[in-house]
Amino acid sequence: AADLFRSLCSTLSEEDALELTDNMHLAYEKVAAKIESSPNMNVRRLEEVYSVASYLMEHYNSFSGDQQAFIVGGVRYFTLDEDLVSDVAFFTGLDDEAKILNHVLDQIGINDRFIRLEGSIWR
């Protein structure tokens, strides 16, 4: 996940940041629709991941270029159709997104929005 995350990190123009925000909303809606037919999904985790990603994109322009690159990497990771762990096949399917976003929060100095993960080093 770390190599994939790093490959997704970059700064974006305002127009591209808006497009990523739109893609983030679409990714949320897609996963939320799958939840209805999948007893394996962790609904709470989806809401937590979406909340953090939304917060980061809402405040994107207030961060430095390096911080913006981390934000973009984390949000892009959430928007991927397929990553290392299927988001809907397992109850823990969104834990990799949560860990990535917690890493982003840590790197940019936001300590009050961590997603709580039981049994993880990330809060």
FENRABEL-V749949 format. One record per helix or strand of 2 or more residues. SS is the DSSP state (a for helix, b for strand). FROM is the first residue (numbers start at 1). TO is the last residue. If there is no record, write none. Layout:
# FENRABEL-V749949
ss->SS from->FROM to->TO
ss->SS from->FROM to->TO
This chain:
# FENRABEL-V749949
ss->a from->2 to->8
ss->a from->14 to->35
ss->a from->43 to->58
ss->a from->60 to->62
ss->a from->65 to->79
ss->a from->95 to->108
